[in-house]
């Protein structure tokens, strides 16, 4: 089943009053979501850079962090029926090498492992902003992805909403966990079409060592959690 896409305009980016900025933040801070990561954010320490600020080994530039630095209240791992791929020549965060994206549609031939973090919709917006190069978290007049956008894509799994033309500007709805929506980010539609072409302007490319090692670290964390959770159980 192909994905459904909804395009929305980006919010205005003038100099906001503090009350304008705080209004959307206050509202969205009360809405829980699951943020699903299939890239470097599978590593919990790396994801915490988007929440608390800073950087981990291998990163070139630090993250400013979210306005609300509260760490995720829960973490889960799940499989999703979609294709994972790597593309781009380099990034300002990881240097040379491709980074992870998913094709926002279901696939009977592919499975992608993702780490789910329970955070607020406000924090999700701050993650989205940082994924797309935004550094000044104090001057964000309105949300890129609010309750209206969430309601619009919550009708069909793998429905996506294009909120910005930057590299991770496509918000994808993956379903529900405990009646809470699962959201992830992937590249904007124009990049997806380019990657699909026979001669893409942006190449498919394997990840560099720093990025790849961070992905591996996240998957090792999952394996360790799996063993730890089973270690104290009694056989029935």
Buried (B, 14 or more C-beta within 10 A) or exposed (E): EEBBBEEBEEBEEEEBEEEBBEBBBEBBBEBBBBBBBBBBBBBBBBBBBBBBBBBBEBBEEEBBBBBBEEEBEEBBBBEBBBBBBBBBEBBEBBBBBBBBBBBBBBBEEBEBBBBBBBBBBBBBBBBBBBBBBBEEBEEBBBBBBBEEBBEBBBEEBBBBBBBBBBBBBBBBBBBEBEEBBBBBBBBBBEBBEBBEEEEEEBEEBEBBEBBBBBBEBBBEBBEEBEEEEEEEEEEE
